[in-house]
Amino acid sequence: MVELRKLIELNDDGAKYPTLKFHCDWAAHPVLTGRTAQTIVRLFDKYEQLIEHVARTKGVLDQKMDTSFMAALGPTLTLTNFRNEFNAYLRSHNLDPSIPNEEANWASFLSYYARVIEDCPLRCVSQGFKYNDEVVLKAVAPALDQR
């Protein structure tokens, strides 16, 4: 990821592949506080606000409650944009796209990537968030199939 980040910088591709650049940065830095990190923390803060609201109202969602952030939270949680940009970037530079393209390779890559970024927080300082000012990934080993 660090080598890929260097390639992005050398080719001045950061604006075209912002999610990929962010994930490369996350692998290289112990803490991220930039604009993308703050956006992600903001999404989690809004999500926590929604969860608290649903808990307080016993599952009744107020029509005034803003849930538009969920459209951005979904691809963030599933890493869809990361995978798509990773694939596009590799292809645009005639590099092997098998990691983001093939399910088994992607799953293996994510298990290693998660270990690299685990405990490297996305942090916001003085943003006035109510529930979260930091997001930290914790990698969990998958449960063994008990069939």
N, C-alpha and C positions, 0 to 999 in steps of 0.2 A: 504494500500500500504506500509505503514511503517512496519507493522508486516510481510508482505510478503518479504520486503527487509531484515529484520532480519533473516528470514528463509533462504533466498538466501545466506546470509553471513555465517550463521551457517553451512550450507551444502556445502559451497565453490562452489556454482553453478554460480557465476558471469560470468565466461568465457563462459559457455555453454548457458547462457541466457542474453546476453549483452543488448539487447533492453529492456527486462523486467526490468533488474536492473536499466537501465537509467531512465525509467519511474517511478520506485519506488523512485529513488533519486530525481527526479523532484518534486514529491509530498512532499518531506521532506525538501527541501532546497529553500530558497528565490531567489537564483541566482546559475546558473550552468555555470562553465567555463572549464570543463574538455574536454577531447578529443572528446567524442560523441557530446557534445554541440557545440564544434567548427566545427565539421563535418556538423552538421545541419545548422549552420549559414553560412558556406561555400556554401552549396547547395542553400540557399536562395540568397546569393550574386551572384552566377552564374545565378540563375533564373532571378534576377533583371537585370543583364547584358544582358541576352537574350531578355527580354522585351524591354529594352532601344534600343537594336540593331534593333529589329523589328519595333519599333516606328520610329527610325531614317530612316530606309530603306523602310518605308511605306508597311510593311508586307513581304518584300523580305528577305528570310533567306539566308545568306551567307553560301555557302557550307563549308567554313573553320571554321564556328562557331561550337564550341564543345557543343553538346547537350547530350553527354553520361551521364551527371549527372542526367538527367531526370529519368533514371532507378532507381536511389536511392531516388529521391525526391518524386516520386509517393507513394511508400510504407510508406514514412515518413509522408506525408500529410494524407493518409488514415488510418494510424496506423495499417496497415496490419501485419507488423512484430511484433509489440507489442501484438496484439490480438493473433497471432499464438503462440508466446512464452509464453504468459500468459496461454493459453489453455494447451500447452504441459507441462508447469511447474506444474500446478494444477493436471493434470492427473498423472504426474510422481511421485507425492507425495500423490496420492489417495485422493485428495481434490476435492470438488465439482466444476466442470468446467462450470457450467451453466452461469456464467457471460460472459465469452468470447464466449461461444458456442451458446447461444440463442440470436437472434436479439433484442428482446425487452429488455432483461437484459443488453446486451452490450450497447444499446442506452442509457438506464437509467444510467449505470455506467459512460459512457463517459460524460454525462451532469454533473454529480457530480465531476468527475475527472477534467474536464475543469475548473470548479469553483475553484478547489484546486490549479491548476498550473497557472491559469490566473494571469497575471502580475508578474510571476516569470521568468525573462528573461534568455535566453540562451545567453551568452555574450562571445565575443572574444576581447581580448586586444592585440594591436600591431600585428595584423595579416596582415595588409595591404589590407584589403578588400576595394573595391571601393564603394560599395553601402550600405552594411549592416555590422554592427559589433555586432548586437543584434537581437534576434528574441523573440517576446513576443506574447503569445496567448491571444486573446480577445474572450471570449465566447459570442455568440450572440444567443438570444432566437429564436427558429424557428418561421417562419411566420405561422399564423393560416390559415388553409385551408378555402378559401373564397367561396367554392362551394355552 
